[in-house]
Amino acid sequence: MLSLAPPRYRPGTGYSGQYDASYGSGERQRTAEALARRHGLTLVGEWPMPSLGVDCFVMEAKDSGRPADIASALAADPRVESAQAVQRFETLGHDDPLYPMQPAAERWHLAELHAVTTGRDARVATIDSGVDTTHPDLTGQIELAENFVDGRPYAAEQHGTAVAGIIAARADDGIGIAGIAPGAKLLALRACWQESPVARGAACTSFTLAKALQFAIVKKPHVINLSVGGPPDRLLERLLDAALAAGIVVVGADDARDRTSLSSVPNLIRVAADGDTRSSAATLRAPGRDVPAPVPGGKWNFVSGSSFAAAHVTGVVALLHQLDRGLAPQRVRALLEGPSPLESRLAHLDACAVIERVTRSSVCIPLREARTVPAP
């Protein structure tokens, strides 16, 4: 990472000008090329990240060596703001045996919730593998689709399509499923790629995820869904902090191995599949087993994993946005967690209770009471 120069003001021809953040880009490019030559590296990519005040350059070693040692050598150069190894991340989740039911429909009383809020006007960025933008359950739900995977064209892929559908699939269209927030619009940001046609998950890197996060911060969605797991990564942590500071809610899938960057970012909402006792007790639980979801080719399948539990919670955040557009990330997290400390329970997230905390009305309580009345 090389520090950006302060933005340079460029007068416009009208009544207002603009600030040009690209000032000095040629000098940074030359510096990066010089650093690559000095350390025996090849410059393979670059992406400006004004949210952090840096330009990010990716360099590849010509021969094998310890990436961490190379990064340390680069970081010691006074021209370098910071340096790190590019790391690999994976989407979390896999297909399980089919079960003909949408868990949230009954547990969360989706029909009753949708009578109050559908997440209308909420904008959700999914940073994942590619989404099938032509899937009938997602028609009209995708505001934009962008590709941040170099050398691979945007593609409709299993994991990203399922996550997008759980969040915002169309409702009342006579097909498929109803998304948790069918009124929301999606920014389908492809930072991961499916490595084979039969692969159930997808792979990402520090750089692809960072590019997508920077793009999302500029676009200012109301919530980012990040259903990936991997090692702690300083660049991603900094970008996640920047997103939260900008008022964007971030929901991430909890990796039961507890090795992901998500665990160290305050106010980021971590979610595991219900019944998963391997994850931290301070993690929200949501439906994540045998969840019907759209998959590429106009089809549907059942999926399981914390990736899809996170998508459920992202949908609930979109529902909250319609009810109160000024909710900060800290407040959203408090509403989701409720009055009891998470450490004292492994309870399933009660979406009805979350919505009722905002509306201050009984959205689902009559239904709950009706279920407890003993038969005559």
Buried (B, 14 or more C-beta within 10 A) or exposed (E): BBBBBEEEEEEEEEEEEEEEBBBBBEEBBEBBBEBBEEBEBEBEBBBBBBBBBBBBBBBEBEEEEEBEEBBEBBEEBEEBBBBBBBBEBBBBBEBBEEEEEBBBBEBBBBEBBBEBBBBBEBBBBBBBBBBBBEBBBBEEBBBBBBBBBEEEEBBBBBBBBBBBBBBBBBBEEEEBBBBBBBBBBBBBBBBBBBEEEEBBBBBBBBBBBBBBBBBBBEBEBBBBBBBBBBBEBBBBBBBBBBBBEEEBBBBBBBBBEBEBBBBEBEBBBBBBBBEBEEBEEEBBBBBBBBBBBBBBEEEBBBBBBBBBBBBBBBBBBBBBBBBEEEBEBEBBBBBBBBEEEBEEEBEBBBBBBBBBBBEEEEBBEEEEEEEEEEEE
